[in-house]
């Protein structure tokens, strides 16, 4: 995890911070996945059969497109950044 994560966030109880974990391993263990809506992350969530809350933060990228696709397919909820 990058140094940009504030120490106060790293101190949250009941959390584990790791450098990297493969989506194919982690996602099937989750009840819900909150993510940015990138193509790989969205595909991995769909493959795992786990619902998503997708918050795209790069409006010019494919993130909003994949968030809308997952929402239409019933695999997640698209939360546009402007609603936050």
C-alpha positions as CSV (number, residue, x, y, z in Angstrom):
1,X,0.0,0.0,0.0
2,X,1.3,3.4,-0.9
3,X,2.7,5.9,1.5
4,X,-0.2,8.2,0.6
5,X,-2.5,6.2,2.9
6,X,-2.7,8.4,6.1
7,X,-1.6,6.8,9.4
8,X,-5.0,7.4,10.8
9,X,-6.6,5.2,8.1
10,X,-4.0,2.5,8.6
11,X,-4.9,2.5,12.3
12,X,-8.5,1.5,11.7
13,X,-9.5,-1.5,13.8
14,X,-10.1,-4.9,12.2
15,X,-8.3,-4.1,9.0
16,X,-5.3,-5.7,7.4
17,X,-3.1,-3.7,5.0
18,X,-1.2,-5.7,2.4
19,X,0.9,-4.7,-0.6
20,X,-1.0,-7.0,-3.0
21,X,-3.5,-9.8,-3.1
22,X,-4.7,-11.5,-6.3
23,X,-8.4,-10.7,-7.1
24,X,-9.1,-14.3,-8.0
25,X,-8.1,-15.3,-4.4
26,X,-9.6,-12.5,-2.4
27,X,-12.9,-11.7,-4.1
28,X,-14.6,-15.1,-3.6
29,X,-14.0,-14.6,0.1
30,X,-15.9,-11.2,0.1
31,X,-19.6,-10.4,0.7
32,X,-19.3,-7.2,-1.4
33,X,-16.5,-5.5,-3.2
34,X,-16.2,-1.7,-3.3
35,X,-14.0,-0.6,-6.2
36,X,-13.3,1.9,-9.0
37,X,-14.8,0.0,-11.9
38,X,-11.7,-0.7,-13.9
39,X,-12.1,-3.5,-16.5
40,X,-10.0,-6.1,-14.6
41,X,-11.5,-5.4,-11.2
42,X,-15.1,-5.5,-12.6
43,X,-14.4,-8.7,-14.5
44,X,-12.9,-10.3,-11.4
45,X,-15.8,-9.3,-9.2
46,X,-18.3,-10.7,-11.8
47,X,-16.3,-13.9,-12.2
48,X,-16.4,-14.4,-8.4
49,X,-20.1,-13.8,-8.4
50,X,-19.8,-11.1,-5.7
51,X,-21.9,-7.9,-5.8
52,X,-20.0,-4.6,-6.3
53,X,-20.4,-1.0,-5.2
54,X,-18.6,0.8,-8.0
55,X,-17.4,4.4,-7.6
56,X,-15.6,5.4,-10.8
57,X,-13.2,8.3,-10.2
58,X,-11.8,8.8,-13.7
59,X,-14.8,10.1,-15.7
60,X,-12.8,10.0,-19.0
61,X,-11.8,6.4,-18.6
62,X,-13.7,3.1,-19.0
63,X,-14.6,3.1,-15.3
64,X,-18.1,4.7,-15.7
65,X,-18.8,2.4,-18.7
66,X,-18.0,-0.8,-16.7
67,X,-19.9,0.6,-13.6
68,X,-23.0,1.1,-15.8
69,X,-22.6,-2.4,-17.4
70,X,-22.3,-4.1,-14.0
71,X,-25.4,-2.2,-12.7
72,X,-27.5,-3.1,-15.8
73,X,-26.4,-6.7,-15.5
74,X,-27.5,-6.8,-11.8
75,X,-24.0,-7.4,-10.5
76,X,-23.5,-4.1,-8.7
77,X,-24.5,-0.6,-7.9
78,X,-23.0,2.4,-9.8
79,X,-22.3,5.3,-7.5
80,X,-21.3,8.3,-9.6
81,X,-18.7,10.5,-7.9
82,X,-20.9,13.6,-8.2
83,X,-23.4,11.9,-5.8
84,X,-20.8,11.7,-3.1
